Structure formats: C-alpha cells, structure tokens
Amino acid sequence: MEQTHFNTTRSTSALRRIYESEVRQFKEQHGGLEKLREKLGLSRRKMCQLLLVDPSAWSRWMRDESRVPPHIYRSLEWYLALNHRRYTDPDLSRLITARYQTNEVEKDSQKMISEIHRLKSRVFYLQIALFLGVGVCLSLILLRA
C-alpha cells in the first residue's frame, strides 16, 4: 500500500497501517480532535499543553487532520482512560488534581517572587532616601515607582 504525504509517495509498513487503523477506530468512536477537545471542555491552549505540542502544530492539524501523528491519538486514548478512572479511583483523582494544582501554585509563586523583587527595590530606594535625606531622593523614588 502506498500513501501520499508531503507531496511524496512512500510505501507504508504493516505497523503504520495498524496505527492508521487504530486512528480510524478512535475517530469513529470519539470524533475528530476539535470535537474531542470540545467534549473535554479544554481550550486549544490546554489541549496543546496536555499533548505536549506547540499550538502551531494544533493549527496545522486543524487544517489537515490526516497529518496528525498516530501517537497523538494514543495519548488522547490514554488520557480518556485515565479521566474515566479518575472518577472511580479516589487515589488517582488526587494525583491528577495535584498535578494541575502544582502548575497553578508555580505560576502564583512566580508572581509573588516578582512582587517581592519589586518591593525590595522600593525598600532599597527608601533606605537611600532616609540616609541622604528625604528632600534629595524624593524625586528618585517617584521616578522609579
């Protein structure tokens, strides 16, 4: 069997044909990527994060879904299985929830660190103002704030 891909003709291996068959079955059962994304209630950005792909790849795949690598469908199949188990296995539910909460905590921590650096800078300039005299450095503080 031959397949046209990227304007070239190449023969497909038996393993590749098996993967393509699995993809067809997955699509018949769950629909295309965009339909599945909507079913899962994920944004395009979150779906890309879940699949560990760049958003530009998602855009390419939406133009031509036949170009989606089979391992993407396999990953989604595993995610759906985990998601199903998540509601029946409390330990797995806590593990998955903790993973996503960790990402949010990291983002919050980065914001807090930025704010700490900003406040340290303000304190530094206030200390200079006290040391040299408030009148001399007041303009410096106001310019930096």
N, C-alpha and C positions, 0 to 999 in steps of 0.2 A: 504494500500500500504506500502511496506517496502523498505527501502533504505540501501545499504551497505555503511558505512562511517567509516574510520579508522579501518577497519577490524572487525567491529561490525555490527550487524543487529539491526535496531531500526525501529519502526513504525513512519511514518510521519503524522503530524497533517494536518488538512484541510488548515490551514493558511499557513503552509510550502509549501504545494502543490500549493497554489495560488502564493506564491513568486517564486517558481520554474517555474511556467508557465509564469510569468512576465519576468523572466530572459531569458527564451527561446524566447519570443517575442522580447525582446530587442536585443538579439544576432542575430536573423533573420533580424532585421531592420538595425542594426549598425555593426554587426560582433563581433568578439571576442575583448578582452581587448587590445591586442597588435595592432590589425588592427585599433581600435578606437584611440589608443594613437598616431599612425602614422598619422591618418586623422586630429587629432587635432594639430599635429605638436609639441607635447610635448616630452621632454626627459623622460626616465624612472624615473629619479630623480624628475622632475617637476610633473609627474603624481602621484608619491607617496606623494609628498607634497600636491597636490590638494586633494587627497583622505585621507590624514592624516594617512598614513600607513607607516610602516618601509619598506625599499627596500627589505629586506629579504622576506617579505610577497609577494611582487610582483614576486620575483624569484620563490617562491613556486607555485604561481598561474600560472605562465607560464609553469611549468612542468605538472600541472594538473588543468586545468581551471574549472573543476567541483567542486573544493574546494573553489572557490571564494564565499564569503558570499553574499547573495542577496542584502544587503544594499549597497554594493559597486556599483552594477548596478543602484540602485535607486539614489545614489549620482551622478553618471555619467549622468543619465537621467535628473536630476535637473540642472546639470552643462550645459548640451547641451541646455536645455530650456533657462537658463539664458544667455548663449552665443548667442543664437538666438535673444533674446530680446535686448541684448547689442547693436546690430546693428540697432535696430529700436527705442530704448528708450535712448535719449541722457543723461538723468539723471543717469540711470543705468550704462551706459558706463563710465561716470566719476567716479562713485562709485567703479566699478570693477578695473578700471585703477589706481585709487588712492590706493587701497588695495595693488596691486602689486608694485607700486612705493614706498609705505611705507616700504616694505621689503627691497628694494634696498637702500633706504635712511638709514635704520637702519644698514645695512652692511657697507655703506660708513662712517657712524658716528662711528662705532666701529673701523674702520681702522684709522680714524682721531684721536680718543682718544688714540689709541696705539702710534701713531706718536707723539702726544702731550706729553705722558709719556716719550717716548724716548728722546725728545728734552729737557724736564725738567731735566732729568738725566744728559744730556750733559751740560746744563747750570749750574747745581749744581757743577759738576766737574770743570768747567771753573772758577766758583767763588772761589772754593778752590785753584785752581792754581794761581789766582790773589792774593788771600790773603796770601798764603805761599810763593809765588814766582814761576815764570813760570818754572825755571830750575828744581825745586824739583818735581813738579807734572806732568811735561810733559809726562813722561813715563806712569803715571797712566791714563792720558787721552787717550793716544794712545792705551793702553791695553784695555780700556773699549769701544773704538769706533768700 
